[in-house]
Amino acid sequence: MTALDDLARLVPPPAAPMWSRGDWNEVEVALGLELPSDFIQLIETYGAWHFAEFLTPLTPFGGLDLLVGPAKRLADQERGFRDSHPEKCPYPFYPEPGGLLPWAGTDNGDRVCWLTEGKPDDWTVVCWNPRGWHYDAHPVGAVEFLVGWLSGRVSTTVFPAAAH
């Protein structure tokens, strides 16, 4: 039994997921990083699904550039704040080595990221509120985080529990 099986029991996948297919090699080359296998399976199974009407994975496919382009701009966007308030930025930002790389977003503007240290399938999920500069790390993968958040077994101080 995998975390994706657990997720499918909690949230049956759509019959025709939106923006779920494309060239993963092209995405990884553009990012300069290999992506976690559970994230690839998540996107291929759910696409741009809106979990609990609140959290949406950033699919790299479809009409919008939700993953690669925003990731490449992240360090530049946050540099000014980090230079002024380094104590509020405990993590580097992608494309910096080991930097935060967003893989999902919430309706509140929060980001769900990976801390890109080590092997991709071992990356830690970090929830981040860029407006209040709050971070919350979870030593699990993307799908395991979703399963935990949706089932109420994982909570974060960054955004509310999933509505059941």
VODREN-252184 format. One record per residue: x, y, z of N, C-alpha, C in turn; residue number from 1; residue in one letter. Coordinates in steps of 0.2 Angstrom, whole numbers. Last residue first. Layout:
N
+-------+-------+-------+-------+-------+-------+-------+-------+-------+-----+----+
!    nu !    nv !    nw !   cau !   cav !   caw !    cu !    cv !    cw !   i ! aa !
+-------+-------+-------+-------+-------+-------+-------+-------+-------+-----+----+
!     X !     Y !     Z !     X !     Y !     Z !     X !     Y !     Z ! NUM !  A !
...
+-------+-------+-------+-------+-------+-------+-------+-------+-------+-----+----+
END
This chain:
164
+-------+-------+-------+-------+-------+-------+-------+-------+-------+-----+----+
!    nu !    nv !    nw !   cau !   cav !   caw !    cu !    cv !    cw !   i ! aa !
+-------+-------+-------+-------+-------+-------+-------+-------+-------+-----+----+
!   -67 !    94 !    32 !   -69 !    87 !    31 !   -77 !    87 !    29 ! 164 !  H !
!   -54 !   105 !    28 !   -61 !   104 !    30 !   -63 !    97 !    28 ! 163 !  A !
!   -38 !   103 !    35 !   -42 !   102 !    29 !   -49 !   102 !    32 ! 162 !  A !
!   -32 !   117 !    45 !   -33 !   110 !    44 !   -38 !   109 !    38 ! 161 !  A !
!   -24 !   132 !    39 !   -29 !   128 !    43 !   -29 !   121 !    41 ! 160 !  P !
!    -6 !   135 !    39 !   -13 !   136 !    36 !   -18 !   131 !    40 ! 159 !  F !
!     5 !   135 !    48 !     5 !   140 !    42 !    -2 !   141 !    39 ! 158 !  V !
!     6 !   125 !    56 !     4 !   131 !    59 !     3 !   137 !    54 ! 157 !  T !
!    -2 !   110 !    52 !     3 !   115 !    51 !     1 !   121 !    54 ! 156 !  T !
!    -4 !    92 !    54 !    -6 !    99 !    54 !     0 !   104 !    53 ! 155 !  S !
!    -8 !    76 !    51 !    -3 !    81 !    50 !    -6 !    88 !    50 ! 154 !  V !
!   -20 !    69 !    52 !   -15 !    67 !    56 !    -9 !    71 !    55 ! 153 !  R !
!   -31 !    73 !    44 !   -30 !    76 !    51 !   -24 !    74 !    55 ! 152 !  G !
!   -32 !    69 !    31 !   -34 !    65 !    36 !   -34 !    68 !    43 ! 151 !  S !
!   -25 !    79 !    24 !   -32 !    78 !    23 !   -35 !    74 !    28 ! 150 !  L !
!   -12 !    78 !    30 !   -16 !    84 !    31 !   -23 !    83 !    30 ! 149 !  W !
!    -9 !    65 !    26 !    -9 !    67 !    33 !   -13 !    73 !    34 ! 148 !  G !
!    -9 !    66 !    12 !   -13 !    61 !    15 !   -14 !    63 !    23 ! 147 !  V !
!     0 !    77 !    10 !    -7 !    78 !     8 !   -11 !    73 !    12 ! 146 !  L !
!    12 !    70 !    14 !    10 !    76 !    18 !     2 !    77 !    16 ! 145 !  F !
!    13 !    60 !     5 !    12 !    58 !    12 !     9 !    64 !    16 ! 144 !  E !
!    15 !    67 !    -6 !     9 !    64 !    -6 !     8 !    62 !     1 ! 143 !  V !
!    28 !    73 !    -3 !    22 !    77 !    -5 !    15 !    73 !    -4 ! 142 !  A !
!    36 !    66 !    11 !    35 !    68 !     4 !    29 !    71 !     3 ! 141 !  G !
!    42 !    72 !    27 !    38 !    67 !    23 !    38 !    70 !    16 ! 140 !  V !
!    45 !    80 !    39 !    49 !    76 !    36 !    46 !    70 !    32 ! 139 !  P !
!    40 !    97 !    39 !    37 !    90 !    40 !    42 !    85 !    36 ! 138 !  H !
!    41 !   113 !    45 !    44 !   108 !    41 !    41 !   101 !    44 ! 137 !  A !
!    35 !   129 !    43 !    34 !   123 !    47 !    36 !   117 !    43 ! 136 !  D !
!    36 !   147 !    45 !    38 !   140 !    41 !    36 !   135 !    46 ! 135 !  Y !
!    31 !   163 !    41 !    31 !   157 !    46 !    33 !   151 !    41 ! 134 !  H !
!    30 !   176 !    36 !    36 !   173 !    36 !    36 !   168 !    42 ! 133 !  W !
!    18 !   182 !    32 !    20 !   182 !    39 !    27 !   179 !    40 ! 132 !  G !
!    19 !   179 !    18 !    16 !   186 !    20 !    18 !   187 !    28 ! 131 !  R !
!    23 !   167 !    15 !    27 !   172 !    13 !    25 !   179 !    16 ! 130 !  P !
!    22 !   153 !    24 !    18 !   159 !    23 !    22 !   165 !    22 ! 129 !  N !
!    25 !   136 !    20 !    28 !   143 !    21 !    23 !   148 !    20 ! 128 !  W !
!    30 !   120 !    24 !    25 !   124 !    23 !    27 !   131 !    25 ! 127 !  C !
!    41 !   108 !    17 !    40 !   114 !    22 !    35 !   119 !    19 ! 126 !  V !
!    45 !    92 !    17 !    40 !    97 !    15 !    40 !   102 !    20 ! 125 !  V !
!    61 !    85 !    12 !    57 !    87 !    18 !    52 !    92 !    15 ! 124 !  T !
!    66 !    72 !     1 !    66 !    79 !     3 !    60 !    80 !     8 ! 123 !  W !
!    68 !    60 !    -3 !    69 !    61 !     4 !    68 !    68 !     6 ! 122 !  D !
!    68 !    60 !   -17 !    62 !    56 !   -13 !    63 !    56 !    -6 ! 121 !  D !
!    79 !    67 !   -20 !    73 !    70 !   -21 !    67 !    66 !   -17 ! 120 !  P !
!    93 !    67 !    -8 !    89 !    64 !   -14 !    82 !    66 !   -14 ! 119 !  K !
!    98 !    83 !    -2 !    98 !    76 !    -3 !    95 !    73 !    -9 ! 118 !  G !
!    87 !    96 !    -1 !    93 !    94 !     1 !    93 !    86 !     0 ! 117 !  E !
!    76 !   106 !    -4 !    79 !   102 !    -9 !    86 !   100 !    -7 ! 116 !  T !
!    62 !   106 !     4 !    68 !   108 !     5 !    73 !   103 !     1 ! 115 !  L !
!    47 !   110 !    -5 !    52 !   105 !    -3 !    58 !   109 !    -1 ! 114 !  W !
!    32 !   118 !     0 !    38 !   118 !    -3 !    42 !   111 !    -2 ! 113 !  C !
!    18 !   127 !    -1 !    20 !   121 !     1 !    26 !   119 !    -3 ! 112 !  V !
!    13 !   143 !     3 !    17 !   139 !    -2 !    18 !   132 !     2 ! 111 !  R !
!    -2 !   154 !     3 !     4 !   150 !     7 !     7 !   145 !     1 ! 110 !  D !
!   -13 !   160 !    -2 !    -6 !   162 !    -4 !     0 !   159 !    -1 ! 109 !  G !
!   -24 !   154 !     2 !   -22 !   160 !     6 !   -16 !   163 !     3 ! 108 !  N !
!   -26 !   143 !    -6 !   -30 !   149 !    -8 !   -28 !   155 !    -4 ! 107 !  D !
!    -9 !   137 !    -8 !   -16 !   137 !    -5 !   -19 !   143 !    -8 ! 106 !  T !
!     2 !   126 !   -19 !     0 !   133 !   -16 !    -7 !   132 !   -13 ! 105 !  G !
!    16 !   116 !   -21 !     9 !   117 !   -21 !     8 !   124 !   -18 ! 104 !  A !
!    29 !   117 !   -22 !    26 !   111 !   -26 !    19 !   112 !   -26 ! 103 !  W !
!    44 !   128 !   -21 !    36 !   126 !   -20 !    34 !   121 !   -25 ! 102 !  P !
!    58 !   124 !   -14 !    55 !   124 !   -21 !    48 !   123 !   -20 ! 101 !  L !
!    72 !   131 !    -5 !    65 !   129 !    -5 !    62 !   129 !   -12 ! 100 !  L !
!    89 !   124 !    -8 !    83 !   129 !    -7 !    76 !   127 !    -7 !  99 !  G !
!   100 !   117 !   -10 !    96 !   115 !    -4 !    90 !   120 !    -3 !  98 !  G !
!   107 !   131 !   -18 !   108 !   124 !   -16 !   104 !   122 !   -10 !  97 !  P !
!    95 !   141 !   -26 !   101 !   141 !   -22 !   102 !   133 !   -19 !  96 !  E !
!    84 !   144 !   -34 !    89 !   139 !   -36 !    95 !   138 !   -32 !  95 !  P !
!    76 !   141 !   -19 !    78 !   138 !   -26 !    79 !   144 !   -30 !  94 !  Y !
!    83 !   149 !    -5 !    77 !   148 !   -10 !    80 !   145 !   -16 !  93 !  F !
!    87 !   143 !    12 !    89 !   146 !     5 !    83 !   145 !     1 !  92 !  P !
!    79 !   147 !    28 !    80 !   142 !    22 !    83 !   146 !    16 !  91 !  Y !
!    75 !   156 !    37 !    80 !   151 !    39 !    82 !   146 !    33 !  90 !  P !
!    72 !   172 !    37 !    73 !   167 !    31 !    77 !   162 !    33 !  89 !  C !
!    72 !   180 !    47 !    66 !   178 !    46 !    66 !   173 !    40 !  88 !  K !
!    85 !   185 !    48 !    83 !   181 !    53 !    76 !   178 !    52 !  87 !  E !
!    87 !   194 !    37 !    89 !   187 !    37 !    87 !   182 !    42 !  86 !  P !
!    80 !   206 !    32 !    77 !   202 !    37 !    80 !   195 !    37 !  85 !  H !
!    86 !   211 !    20 !    84 !   216 !    26 !    82 !   212 !    32 !  84 !  S !
!    88 !   200 !    12 !    94 !   205 !    14 !    92 !   209 !    20 !  83 !  D !
!    75 !   195 !    11 !    80 !   191 !    15 !    86 !   196 !    17 !  82 !  R !
!    69 !   205 !     3 !    67 !   204 !    10 !    72 !   200 !    14 !  81 !  F !
!    77 !   204 !    -8 !    76 !   210 !    -5 !    74 !   209 !     3 !  80 !  G !
!    74 !   190 !   -12 !    81 !   193 !   -10 !    81 !   199 !    -6 !  79 !  R !
!    63 !   185 !   -17 !    63 !   186 !   -10 !    70 !   189 !    -8 !  78 !  E !
!    64 !   186 !   -31 !    58 !   189 !   -28 !    59 !   190 !   -20 !  77 !  Q !
!    75 !   178 !   -33 !    76 !   185 !   -35 !    70 !   189 !   -31 !  76 !  D !
!    70 !   165 !   -29 !    76 !   168 !   -26 !    76 !   176 !   -27 !  75 !  A !
!    59 !   164 !   -39 !    58 !   164 !   -32 !    64 !   167 !   -28 !  74 !  L !
!    60 !   161 !   -53 !    60 !   168 !   -50 !    60 !   169 !   -43 !  73 !  R !
!    59 !   148 !   -54 !    65 !   151 !   -56 !    66 !   158 !   -54 !  72 !  K !
!    46 !   145 !   -50 !    52 !   143 !   -46 !    58 !   147 !   -48 !  71 !  A !
!    39 !   151 !   -60 !    39 !   154 !   -53 !    44 !   152 !   -49 !  70 !  P !
!    43 !   142 !   -70 !    44 !   149 !   -71 !    44 !   152 !   -64 !  69 !  G !
!    39 !   128 !   -65 !    45 !   130 !   -67 !    47 !   138 !   -67 !  68 !  V !
!    24 !   129 !   -61 !    30 !   126 !   -57 !    37 !   129 !   -59 !  67 !  L !
!    15 !   134 !   -69 !    14 !   135 !   -62 !    20 !   133 !   -58 !  66 !  L !
!    11 !   141 !   -83 !    17 !   139 !   -80 !    17 !   140 !   -72 !  65 !  D !
!    -4 !   135 !   -91 !    -1 !   140 !   -86 !     6 !   137 !   -84 !  64 !  L !
!    -9 !   125 !   -99 !    -9 !   132 !  -101 !    -5 !   137 !   -97 !  63 !  G !
!     0 !   110 !   -95 !    -6 !   114 !   -97 !    -4 !   121 !   -99 !  62 !  G !
!    12 !   107 !   -82 !     9 !   106 !   -88 !     3 !   110 !   -89 !  61 !  F !
!    17 !   106 !   -69 !    21 !   110 !   -74 !    18 !   110 !   -81 !  60 !  P !
!     6 !   110 !   -55 !     8 !   106 !   -61 !    12 !   110 !   -66 !  59 !  T !
!     6 !   112 !   -40 !     8 !   116 !   -45 !    11 !   112 !   -51 !  58 !  L !
!    -8 !   107 !   -31 !    -2 !   105 !   -33 !     0 !   110 !   -39 !  57 !  P !
!   -18 !   116 !   -20 !   -17 !   114 !   -27 !   -10 !   113 !   -29 !  56 !  T !
!   -30 !   118 !    -7 !   -23 !   117 !    -9 !   -22 !   114 !   -16 !  55 !  L !
!   -44 !   120 !    -7 !   -39 !   124 !    -3 !   -32 !   124 !    -6 !  54 !  F !
!   -54 !   110 !    -7 !   -55 !   116 !   -10 !   -51 !   122 !    -7 !  53 !  E !
!   -47 !    98 !    -5 !   -51 !   101 !     1 !   -53 !   109 !    -1 !  52 !  A !
!   -37 !   101 !   -19 !   -38 !    97 !   -13 !   -41 !   101 !    -7 !  51 !  F !
!   -39 !   103 !   -34 !   -40 !   107 !   -29 !   -42 !   104 !   -22 !  50 !  H !
!   -28 !    97 !   -47 !   -34 !    96 !   -42 !   -33 !   100 !   -36 !  49 !  W !
!   -21 !    96 !   -59 !   -22 !   102 !   -55 !   -28 !   102 !   -51 !  48 !  A !
!   -17 !    79 !   -58 !   -17 !    85 !   -61 !   -17 !    91 !   -57 !  47 !  G !
!   -19 !    66 !   -52 !   -24 !    71 !   -50 !   -23 !    78 !   -55 !  46 !  Y !
!    -9 !    58 !   -58 !   -15 !    55 !   -56 !   -21 !    60 !   -55 !  45 !  T !
!     2 !    65 !   -62 !    -1 !    61 !   -67 !    -8 !    58 !   -65 !  44 !  E !
!     4 !    72 !   -49 !     2 !    76 !   -55 !    -1 !    71 !   -60 !  43 !  I !
!     8 !    60 !   -42 !     2 !    64 !   -39 !     0 !    68 !   -45 !  42 !  L !
!    19 !    55 !   -48 !    13 !    51 !   -48 !     7 !    55 !   -46 !  41 !  Q !
!    28 !    66 !   -46 !    26 !    65 !   -53 !    20 !    60 !   -53 !  40 !  I !
!    28 !    65 !   -32 !    25 !    71 !   -35 !    23 !    70 !   -42 !  39 !  F !
!    35 !    53 !   -30 !    28 !    54 !   -28 !    24 !    60 !   -31 !  38 !  D !
!    48 !    56 !   -35 !    43 !    51 !   -39 !    36 !    52 !   -37 !  37 !  S !
!    54 !    73 !   -35 !    52 !    67 !   -32 !    47 !    62 !   -35 !  36 !  P !
!    65 !    78 !   -49 !    59 !    79 !   -45 !    57 !    72 !   -41 !  35 !  L !
!    81 !    84 !   -52 !    76 !    78 !   -52 !    71 !    79 !   -47 !  34 !  E !
!    85 !   100 !   -58 !    84 !    95 !   -53 !    79 !    89 !   -55 !  33 !  L !
!    84 !   110 !   -68 !    91 !   107 !   -66 !    91 !   103 !   -60 !  32 !  G !
!    72 !   114 !   -73 !    74 !   116 !   -66 !    81 !   114 !   -64 !  31 !  L !
!    74 !   109 !   -86 !    73 !   116 !   -85 !    74 !   118 !   -78 !  30 !  A !
!    75 !    95 !   -83 !    81 !    99 !   -86 !    80 !   106 !   -85 !  29 !  V !
!    62 !    93 !   -78 !    68 !    92 !   -74 !    74 !    96 !   -77 !  28 !  E !
!    54 !    96 !   -90 !    53 !    99 !   -83 !    60 !    99 !   -79 !  27 !  V !
!    59 !    86 !   -98 !    60 !    93 !  -100 !    59 !    97 !   -94 !  26 !  E !
!    55 !    74 !   -91 !    62 !    76 !   -93 !    64 !    83 !   -94 !  25 !  N !
!    41 !    75 !   -92 !    45 !    76 !   -86 !    52 !    78 !   -87 !  24 !  W !
!    31 !    81 !  -103 !    37 !    78 !  -103 !    41 !    80 !   -97 !  23 !  D !
!    14 !    77 !   -98 !    19 !    81 !  -102 !    25 !    77 !  -101 !  22 !  G !
!    -2 !    78 !   -90 !     3 !    74 !   -94 !     8 !    79 !   -97 !  21 !  R !
!   -11 !    85 !   -83 !    -8 !    80 !   -79 !    -2 !    76 !   -83 !  20 !  S !
!   -22 !    95 !   -84 !   -15 !    97 !   -85 !   -10 !    92 !   -81 !  19 !  W !
!   -34 !    87 !   -76 !   -33 !    92 !   -80 !   -25 !    94 !   -79 !  18 !  M !
!   -39 !    69 !   -77 !   -36 !    75 !   -73 !   -34 !    80 !   -78 !  17 !  P !
!   -53 !    61 !   -79 !   -48 !    65 !   -84 !   -45 !    71 !   -80 !  16 !  A !
!   -57 !    56 !   -67 !   -57 !    52 !   -72 !   -52 !    55 !   -78 !  15 !  A !
!   -49 !    61 !   -51 !   -53 !    62 !   -57 !   -52 !    58 !   -63 !  14 !  P !
!   -47 !    50 !   -37 !   -44 !    54 !   -43 !   -49 !    55 !   -48 !  13 !  P !
!   -55 !    52 !   -21 !   -54 !    48 !   -28 !   -52 !    52 !   -33 !  12 !  P !
!   -47 !    54 !    -7 !   -50 !    58 !   -13 !   -49 !    54 !   -19 !  11 !  V !
!   -45 !    43 !     1 !   -47 !    49 !     4 !   -51 !    53 !    -1 !  10 !  L !
!   -40 !    34 !    -8 !   -46 !    32 !    -4 !   -49 !    38 !    -1 !   9 !  R !
!   -29 !    41 !   -14 !   -35 !    39 !   -18 !   -41 !    37 !   -14 !   8 !  A !
!   -21 !    41 !    -3 !   -24 !    47 !    -5 !   -30 !    46 !   -10 !   7 !  L !
!   -17 !    28 !    -2 !   -21 !    31 !     4 !   -24 !    37 !     1 !   6 !  D !
!   -10 !    27 !   -14 !   -16 !    23 !   -13 !   -21 !    25 !    -7 !   5 !  D !
!     0 !    35 !   -11 !    -5 !    37 !   -17 !   -11 !    33 !   -16 !   4 !  L !
!     7 !    28 !    -2 !     4 !    34 !     0 !    -1 !    37 !    -5 !   3 !  A !
!     3 !    11 !    -5 !     7 !    17 !    -5 !     3 !    23 !    -3 !   2 !  T !
!     4 !    -6 !     0 !     0 !     0 !     0 !     5 !     6 !     0 !   1 !  M !
+-------+-------+-------+-------+-------+-------+-------+-------+-------+-----+----+
END
